[in-house]
Amino acid sequence: MSNAVTRYFNDQVMTRKMNSPIGILAFSFSALVFAYATVFIGYQFGPALVIALAGLIFILVCIKNPLVGFYLMATISLFTFYVGRFLSYDLHISSLLEILIFAIFIGALLQQKKSAEEKSSFYKSPPTIAMLVYFVFVLIEGFNPNMYSMVGWLFYVRRFMEFLMVYYLGYKLFDDMPKVRNFIKFWLILALLNALYTCKQQWLGLSQFEITWLNQDPHLVALYFQGGVIRKFSFLSDPAANGVWMASMAAFSLVLAIWETNFKRKIILIVSMILMVLAMSYSGTRTASVVFIGGVVFYICMTINLKSSFFFLVFFAMLFLFLVWVPTENATIYRFQTAFRASDEESLQVRDINRKSVQPYIYSHPFGGGLATSSQEGMRYNPGHYLAGFPSDSGFLKSAIETGWIGLAIALLYFFSILYQGVTGFFKAKNKEIRVYIIAISAAIVIFILAQYSQVSIGQFPALFFFYPCTALLTRLLKIDRELLSK
């Protein structure tokens, strides 16, 4: 009986493509049901149904072809907040992305190769070891007596497991040079698209639906409208996320442009980098300006023995000094200048006061107050907690107060392991193209790590799907280099 049903189903769906009386009847009935539900349940039912059906299709695609699924997922993540602002309704696309991560992970596991060397190089790499150690510590945090609720801890564990899966996918899916090149081209295109839209917001103004969305929350208006201009957020959740991601991708493009030998590709990379720097500046995020300088300095220190790096250092230093000290009435340049004048930055002074006020708590709680106990998460999951509502704007500070100085030390060890892998990999690799990718990725990652000092920069869409795969690529590229050398 089951075989007959299966054959009939394959005949209708796979062979006839539902182009039959049964198919027409099924679609007609579905159309009537959906129209009825949209009218009597609400207009939200239609978009929600479309998202659900699209999600089902995406899930099947992700399991069947994890690589295609990864690119679909990353593309969707770029427009997650944009769609919500356009429809003035939260479609919970972030929940769909979490499901897609799991589906892609399952698909990758089903297609994995049985190779002891493959597993060994992955699990023995410093970033993998440090990340697994931190995950074990997160699990131990579940026994932290300072937490009032386990719900916040479960939420954090779920998120960290997603990070682990995305990290694994970065190592598993991009296992040869053509795939690595496509990965890099893909993110350069997405970043360029985001930069262009940021410039559109600056030069032509916000769209009407964006203005409507912004005016719905007076707090957002006060946060975004500073210095006489609106900080630009592009497709992303907020200007800070936009600024840090653009800073990272600008440094990434700059390094690639410096090493590029093809004149046409070099020009494209330089133009893209300029647009990303403009987008970074239009976001009005002072942190982004500072960490971009940090990423460039990191690259110069790594390649200071090269003559080209010395000349670039001189040019970059002169340009930086000019922008910092030139008299200007331009709001964008002035905001850039204030990023390097800490004494004039009131918000930075307020953050320093907050840090000092919570230091005694950090010293007396080596395991912290518990996960999801500070900021808005604390108000939601642990109301009444000492840390609930505390403005932990810094990723490092958030780690210190929620997981204690022990958790902060482990987090710093994790970041150090990533940089260690990048620095040693750059000098170990023999293939020039691989060395370029390693140093470009390392410079981009440094920016995210530095940005953790003043905000929570790691783990947001869509940079989540760039940061963790890139950390995995630092290990994968070394393995590819050894394979190419052996051939």
BAKOL-785415 format. One record per residue (C-alpha): residue number from 1; residue in one letter; x, y, z. Coordinates in steps of 0.5 Angstrom, whole numbers, plus 500, padded with zeros to 3 digits. Layout:
% residues N
<site NUM,'A',<X,Y,Z>>
...
% end
This chain:
% residues 487
<site 1,'M',<500,500,500>>
<site 2,'S',<506,505,502>>
<site 3,'N',<509,503,496>>
<site 4,'A',<503,505,491>>
<site 5,'V',<502,511,495>>
<site 6,'T',<509,513,494>>
<site 7,'R',<509,512,487>>
<site 8,'Y',<503,516,486>>
<site 9,'F',<506,522,490>>
<site 10,'N',<512,522,485>>
<site 11,'D',<508,521,479>>
<site 12,'Q',<504,527,481>>
<site 13,'V',<509,532,484>>
<site 14,'M',<516,530,481>>
<site 15,'T',<513,527,474>>
<site 16,'R',<507,531,472>>
<site 17,'K',<509,537,477>>
<site 18,'M',<502,538,479>>
<site 19,'N',<500,539,472>>
<site 20,'S',<494,534,473>>
<site 21,'P',<486,535,475>>
<site 22,'I',<488,533,482>>
<site 23,'G',<494,538,482>>
<site 24,'I',<489,543,480>>
<site 25,'L',<484,541,485>>
<site 26,'A',<489,542,490>>
<site 27,'F',<491,549,489>>
<site 28,'S',<484,551,488>>
<site 29,'F',<482,549,495>>
<site 30,'S',<489,552,498>>
<site 31,'A',<487,558,494>>
<site 32,'L',<480,558,497>>
<site 33,'V',<483,557,504>>
<site 34,'F',<488,562,504>>
<site 35,'A',<484,567,502>>
<site 36,'Y',<478,566,507>>
<site 37,'A',<484,565,513>>
<site 38,'T',<487,572,510>>
<site 39,'V',<480,576,510>>
<site 40,'F',<477,573,517>>
<site 41,'I',<484,572,521>>
<site 42,'G',<488,578,519>>
<site 43,'Y',<492,581,513>>
<site 44,'Q',<498,578,517>>
<site 45,'F',<496,571,515>>
<site 46,'G',<498,572,508>>
<site 47,'P',<505,574,509>>
<site 48,'A',<506,570,515>>
<site 49,'L',<504,564,510>>
<site 50,'V',<509,566,505>>
<site 51,'I',<514,566,510>>
<site 52,'A',<512,559,512>>
<site 53,'L',<512,556,506>>
<site 54,'A',<519,559,503>>
<site 55,'G',<522,557,510>>
<site 56,'L',<520,550,509>>
<site 57,'I',<523,550,502>>
<site 58,'F',<529,553,504>>
<site 59,'I',<529,548,510>>
<site 60,'L',<529,542,504>>
<site 61,'V',<534,546,500>>
<site 62,'C',<539,547,506>>
<site 63,'I',<539,539,508>>
<site 64,'K',<540,537,500>>
<site 65,'N',<545,543,499>>
<site 66,'P',<548,546,505>>
<site 67,'L',<553,550,501>>
<site 68,'V',<547,553,497>>
<site 69,'G',<543,554,504>>
<site 70,'F',<549,558,507>>
<site 71,'Y',<549,563,502>>
<site 72,'L',<541,563,502>>
<site 73,'M',<541,564,510>>
<site 74,'A',<547,570,509>>
<site 75,'T',<543,573,504>>
<site 76,'I',<536,573,508>>
<site 77,'S',<540,575,514>>
<site 78,'L',<542,582,511>>
<site 79,'F',<535,584,510>>
<site 80,'T',<532,581,516>>
<site 81,'F',<531,588,519>>
<site 82,'Y',<529,592,513>>
<site 83,'V',<523,587,511>>
<site 84,'G',<521,588,518>>
<site 85,'R',<521,596,517>>
<site 86,'F',<518,596,511>>
<site 87,'L',<512,592,513>>
<site 88,'S',<512,595,520>>
<site 89,'Y',<511,588,523>>
<site 90,'D',<516,583,526>>
<site 91,'L',<515,577,521>>
<site 92,'H',<520,573,526>>
<site 93,'I',<525,572,520>>
<site 94,'S',<531,571,526>>
<site 95,'S',<527,565,528>>
<site 96,'L',<527,562,521>>
<site 97,'L',<535,563,521>>
<site 98,'E',<536,559,527>>
<site 99,'I',<532,554,524>>
<site 100,'L',<536,554,517>>
<site 101,'I',<542,554,521>>
<site 102,'F',<540,547,524>>
<site 103,'A',<538,545,517>>
<site 104,'I',<544,547,514>>
<site 105,'F',<548,543,520>>
<site 106,'I',<544,537,519>>
<site 107,'G',<545,537,511>>
<site 108,'A',<553,538,513>>
<site 109,'L',<553,532,517>>
<site 110,'L',<550,528,513>>
<site 111,'Q',<555,529,507>>
<site 112,'Q',<561,529,511>>
<site 113,'K',<567,525,509>>
<site 114,'K',<570,520,513>>
<site 115,'S',<577,523,514>>
<site 116,'A',<581,522,521>>
<site 117,'E',<585,528,518>>
<site 118,'E',<580,532,517>>
<site 119,'K',<577,532,524>>
<site 120,'S',<584,532,527>>
<site 121,'S',<586,539,524>>
<site 122,'F',<579,542,526>>
<site 123,'Y',<579,539,533>>
<site 124,'K',<586,541,534>>
<site 125,'S',<586,548,532>>
<site 126,'P',<587,553,537>>
<site 127,'P',<580,557,536>>
<site 128,'T',<576,550,536>>
<site 129,'I',<579,548,543>>
<site 130,'A',<578,555,546>>
<site 131,'M',<571,555,543>>
<site 132,'L',<569,549,546>>
<site 133,'V',<572,550,553>>
<site 134,'Y',<568,557,553>>
<site 135,'F',<562,553,551>>
<site 136,'V',<563,548,557>>
<site 137,'F',<564,554,562>>
<site 138,'V',<557,557,559>>
<site 139,'L',<554,550,561>>
<site 140,'I',<557,550,568>>
<site 141,'E',<554,557,568>>
<site 142,'G',<547,554,569>>
<site 143,'F',<549,552,576>>
<site 144,'N',<551,559,578>>
<site 145,'P',<546,561,584>>
<site 146,'N',<546,568,582>>
<site 147,'M',<541,567,577>>
<site 148,'Y',<534,568,578>>
<site 149,'S',<531,564,572>>
<site 150,'M',<534,559,568>>
<site 151,'V',<530,561,562>>
<site 152,'G',<536,566,560>>
<site 153,'W',<541,561,561>>
<site 154,'L',<538,557,556>>
<site 155,'F',<537,562,551>>
<site 156,'Y',<544,564,551>>
<site 157,'V',<546,556,551>>
<site 158,'R',<542,556,544>>
<site 159,'R',<545,562,541>>
<site 160,'F',<552,559,543>>
<site 161,'M',<550,553,540>>
<site 162,'E',<548,556,533>>
<site 163,'F',<555,560,534>>
<site 164,'L',<558,553,534>>
<site 165,'M',<554,550,528>>
<site 166,'V',<556,556,524>>
<site 167,'Y',<563,556,526>>
<site 168,'Y',<563,548,524>>
<site 169,'L',<560,550,517>>
<site 170,'G',<565,555,515>>
<site 171,'Y',<570,549,516>>
<site 172,'K',<566,544,513>>
<site 173,'L',<563,547,507>>
<site 174,'F',<569,552,504>>
<site 175,'D',<574,546,503>>
<site 176,'D',<577,548,497>>
<site 177,'M',<580,554,494>>
<site 178,'P',<574,555,489>>
<site 179,'K',<569,555,495>>
<site 180,'V',<574,560,499>>
<site 181,'R',<574,565,493>>
<site 182,'N',<566,565,492>>
<site 183,'F',<565,566,499>>
<site 184,'I',<570,572,499>>
<site 185,'K',<566,575,493>>
<site 186,'F',<560,573,496>>
<site 187,'W',<561,577,502>>
<site 188,'L',<564,583,498>>
<site 189,'I',<558,584,494>>
<site 190,'L',<553,584,500>>
<site 191,'A',<558,589,504>>
<site 192,'L',<558,593,497>>
<site 193,'L',<550,593,497>>
<site 194,'N',<550,595,504>>
<site 195,'A',<555,601,503>>
<site 196,'L',<551,603,497>>
<site 197,'Y',<544,603,501>>
<site 198,'T',<548,607,506>>
<site 199,'C',<550,612,501>>
<site 200,'K',<543,612,499>>
<site 201,'Q',<540,614,505>>
<site 202,'Q',<546,619,506>>
<site 203,'W',<545,623,499>>
<site 204,'L',<538,622,498>>
<site 205,'G',<535,621,505>>
<site 206,'L',<531,616,508>>
<site 207,'S',<525,612,505>>
<site 208,'Q',<518,614,508>>
<site 209,'F',<517,607,511>>
<site 210,'E',<524,608,515>>
<site 211,'I',<522,615,517>>
<site 212,'T',<515,612,519>>
<site 213,'W',<519,606,523>>
<site 214,'L',<524,611,526>>
<site 215,'N',<518,616,529>>
<site 216,'Q',<515,611,532>>
<site 217,'D',<520,611,538>>
<site 218,'P',<522,617,541>>
<site 219,'H',<528,614,544>>
<site 220,'L',<530,611,537>>
<site 221,'V',<530,618,535>>
<site 222,'A',<534,621,540>>
<site 223,'L',<539,616,539>>
<site 224,'Y',<540,616,532>>
<site 225,'F',<539,624,531>>
<site 226,'Q',<546,627,533>>
<site 227,'G',<550,632,531>>
<site 228,'G',<544,635,526>>
<site 229,'V',<544,629,522>>
<site 230,'I',<541,622,522>>
<site 231,'R',<546,616,523>>
<site 232,'K',<545,611,518>>
<site 233,'F',<543,604,519>>
<site 234,'S',<542,601,512>>
<site 235,'F',<539,594,512>>
<site 236,'L',<542,593,519>>
<site 237,'S',<539,593,526>>
<site 238,'D',<542,599,528>>
<site 239,'P',<547,604,526>>
<site 240,'A',<553,601,531>>
<site 241,'A',<552,594,527>>
<site 242,'N',<552,598,521>>
<site 243,'G',<559,602,522>>
<site 244,'V',<563,596,525>>
<site 245,'W',<561,591,519>>
<site 246,'M',<563,596,514>>
<site 247,'A',<569,598,518>>
<site 248,'S',<571,590,518>>
<site 249,'M',<569,590,510>>
<site 250,'A',<573,596,509>>
<site 251,'A',<579,593,512>>
<site 252,'F',<578,587,508>>
<site 253,'S',<577,590,502>>
<site 254,'L',<583,594,503>>
<site 255,'V',<588,589,504>>
<site 256,'L',<585,585,498>>
<site 257,'A',<586,591,494>>
<site 258,'I',<594,592,496>>
<site 259,'W',<596,585,494>>
<site 260,'E',<591,585,488>>
<site 261,'T',<596,584,482>>
<site 262,'N',<590,585,476>>
<site 263,'F',<589,592,475>>
<site 264,'K',<581,592,474>>
<site 265,'R',<580,588,480>>
<site 266,'K',<584,593,484>>
<site 267,'I',<580,599,482>>
<site 268,'I',<574,595,484>>
<site 269,'L',<576,593,491>>
<site 270,'I',<579,600,492>>
<site 271,'V',<572,603,490>>
<site 272,'S',<568,598,494>>
<site 273,'M',<573,600,500>>
<site 274,'I',<572,607,499>>
<site 275,'L',<564,606,499>>
<site 276,'M',<565,602,505>>
<site 277,'V',<569,607,509>>
<site 278,'L',<563,612,507>>
<site 279,'A',<558,608,510>>
<site 280,'M',<562,607,516>>
<site 281,'S',<562,614,517>>
<site 282,'Y',<555,616,515>>
<site 283,'S',<553,611,521>>
<site 284,'G',<556,616,526>>
<site 285,'T',<559,610,530>>
<site 286,'R',<565,613,533>>
<site 287,'T',<567,606,535>>
<site 288,'A',<567,604,528>>
<site 289,'S',<572,609,526>>
<site 290,'V',<577,607,532>>
<site 291,'V',<577,600,530>>
<site 292,'F',<578,601,523>>
<site 293,'I',<584,605,524>>
<site 294,'G',<586,599,529>>
<site 295,'G',<585,594,523>>
<site 296,'V',<589,598,519>>
<site 297,'V',<595,598,524>>
<site 298,'F',<595,591,525>>
<site 299,'Y',<596,589,518>>
<site 300,'I',<602,594,517>>
<site 301,'C',<605,591,523>>
<site 302,'M',<604,584,520>>
<site 303,'T',<607,586,514>>
<site 304,'I',<612,592,516>>
<site 305,'N',<618,588,513>>
<site 306,'L',<615,590,506>>
<site 307,'K',<617,596,502>>
<site 308,'S',<609,597,500>>
<site 309,'S',<607,597,507>>
<site 310,'F',<612,602,509>>
<site 311,'F',<610,607,504>>
<site 312,'F',<602,605,505>>
<site 313,'L',<604,607,513>>
<site 314,'V',<606,614,511>>
<site 315,'F',<600,615,507>>
<site 316,'F',<595,613,512>>
<site 317,'A',<599,617,517>>
<site 318,'M',<598,623,513>>
<site 319,'L',<591,622,511>>
<site 320,'F',<589,620,518>>
<site 321,'L',<593,627,521>>
<site 322,'F',<589,631,516>>
<site 323,'L',<582,628,518>>
<site 324,'V',<583,629,525>>
<site 325,'W',<586,636,525>>
<site 326,'V',<583,639,519>>
<site 327,'P',<578,645,521>>
<site 328,'T',<571,643,519>>
<site 329,'E',<563,644,519>>
<site 330,'N',<562,637,516>>
<site 331,'A',<558,633,521>>
<site 332,'T',<561,627,519>>
<site 333,'I',<568,629,519>>
<site 334,'Y',<567,632,526>>
<site 335,'R',<564,626,529>>
<site 336,'F',<570,622,526>>
<site 337,'Q',<575,627,530>>
<site 338,'T',<571,627,536>>
<site 339,'A',<572,619,536>>
<site 340,'F',<580,621,538>>
<site 341,'R',<578,626,543>>
<site 342,'A',<576,622,549>>
<site 343,'S',<576,628,553>>
<site 344,'D',<570,631,549>>
<site 345,'E',<566,625,549>>
<site 346,'E',<561,625,554>>
<site 347,'S',<558,618,552>>
<site 348,'L',<565,615,553>>
<site 349,'Q',<566,618,560>>
<site 350,'V',<559,616,562>>
<site 351,'R',<561,609,560>>
<site 352,'D',<568,609,564>>
<site 353,'I',<563,611,570>>
<site 354,'N',<559,605,569>>
<site 355,'R',<565,601,569>>
<site 356,'K',<568,603,575>>
<site 357,'S',<562,603,579>>
<site 358,'V',<561,595,577>>
<site 359,'Q',<568,593,578>>
<site 360,'P',<567,591,586>>
<site 361,'Y',<561,587,584>>
<site 362,'I',<566,583,578>>
<site 363,'Y',<571,582,584>>
<site 364,'S',<567,579,589>>
<site 365,'H',<563,575,583>>
<site 366,'P',<568,570,580>>
<site 367,'F',<563,567,576>>
<site 368,'G',<559,573,575>>
<site 369,'G',<552,574,576>>
<site 370,'G',<549,569,571>>
<site 371,'L',<548,569,564>>
<site 372,'A',<542,574,561>>
<site 373,'T',<542,578,568>>
<site 374,'S',<544,585,565>>
<site 375,'S',<541,590,560>>
<site 376,'Q',<534,589,557>>
<site 377,'E',<536,581,558>>
<site 378,'G',<536,582,565>>
<site 379,'M',<530,586,565>>
<site 380,'R',<526,580,561>>
<site 381,'Y',<529,574,564>>
<site 382,'N',<532,576,571>>
<site 383,'P',<527,582,574>>
<site 384,'G',<530,584,580>>
<site 385,'H',<537,582,579>>
<site 386,'Y',<542,587,581>>
<site 387,'L',<545,587,574>>
<site 388,'A',<538,588,571>>
<site 389,'G',<538,594,567>>
<site 390,'F',<545,595,568>>
<site 391,'P',<548,598,561>>
<site 392,'S',<553,593,559>>
<site 393,'D',<554,597,552>>
<site 394,'S',<561,593,552>>
<site 395,'G',<562,586,550>>
<site 396,'F',<568,585,555>>
<site 397,'L',<564,588,560>>
<site 398,'K',<558,584,559>>
<site 399,'S',<562,578,559>>
<site 400,'A',<565,580,566>>
<site 401,'I',<559,582,570>>
<site 402,'E',<555,576,567>>
<site 403,'T',<560,571,567>>
<site 404,'G',<565,574,572>>
<site 405,'W',<573,575,571>>
<site 406,'I',<574,568,570>>
<site 407,'G',<569,568,564>>
<site 408,'L',<572,574,561>>
<site 409,'A',<579,571,562>>
<site 410,'I',<576,565,558>>
<site 411,'A',<573,570,552>>
<site 412,'L',<580,573,552>>
<site 413,'L',<583,567,551>>
<site 414,'Y',<578,565,545>>
<site 415,'F',<580,572,542>>
<site 416,'F',<587,571,543>>
<site 417,'S',<587,564,540>>
<site 418,'I',<584,566,533>>
<site 419,'L',<589,572,533>>
<site 420,'Y',<594,567,534>>
<site 421,'Q',<592,562,528>>
<site 422,'G',<591,568,524>>
<site 423,'V',<598,571,525>>
<site 424,'T',<602,564,525>>
<site 425,'G',<598,562,519>>
<site 426,'F',<600,568,515>>
<site 427,'F',<607,566,516>>
<site 428,'K',<607,559,515>>
<site 429,'A',<603,559,509>>
<site 430,'K',<607,558,503>>
<site 431,'N',<601,560,497>>
<site 432,'K',<601,567,496>>
<site 433,'E',<594,567,495>>
<site 434,'I',<592,563,501>>
<site 435,'R',<597,568,505>>
<site 436,'V',<593,574,502>>
<site 437,'Y',<586,571,505>>
<site 438,'I',<589,570,512>>
<site 439,'I',<592,577,513>>
<site 440,'A',<585,580,510>>
<site 441,'I',<581,575,514>>
<site 442,'S',<585,577,521>>
<site 443,'A',<585,584,520>>
<site 444,'A',<577,584,519>>
<site 445,'I',<577,579,525>>
<site 446,'V',<581,584,529>>
<site 447,'I',<576,590,528>>
<site 448,'F',<570,586,531>>
<site 449,'I',<575,584,537>>
<site 450,'L',<577,591,538>>
<site 451,'A',<569,593,538>>
<site 452,'Q',<568,589,543>>
<site 453,'Y',<571,594,548>>
<site 454,'S',<565,599,547>>
<site 455,'Q',<559,595,544>>
<site 456,'V',<557,588,543>>
<site 457,'S',<559,587,536>>
<site 458,'I',<560,579,535>>
<site 459,'G',<554,575,534>>
<site 460,'Q',<549,580,530>>
<site 461,'F',<546,579,523>>
<site 462,'P',<549,579,518>>
<site 463,'A',<556,579,521>>
<site 464,'L',<555,573,525>>
<site 465,'F',<555,569,518>>
<site 466,'F',<562,572,516>>
<site 467,'F',<566,572,523>>
<site 468,'Y',<565,565,525>>
<site 469,'P',<566,562,518>>
<site 470,'C',<572,567,517>>
<site 471,'T',<575,564,524>>
<site 472,'A',<574,557,521>>
<site 473,'L',<577,559,515>>
<site 474,'L',<584,561,518>>
<site 475,'T',<585,553,520>>
<site 476,'R',<582,551,513>>
<site 477,'L',<586,555,509>>
<site 478,'L',<592,552,512>>
<site 479,'K',<590,545,511>>
<site 480,'I',<589,547,504>>
<site 481,'D',<596,550,503>>
<site 482,'R',<599,544,506>>
<site 483,'E',<595,540,501>>
<site 484,'L',<597,544,495>>
<site 485,'L',<604,544,497>>
<site 486,'S',<604,536,497>>
<site 487,'K',<601,536,490>>
% end
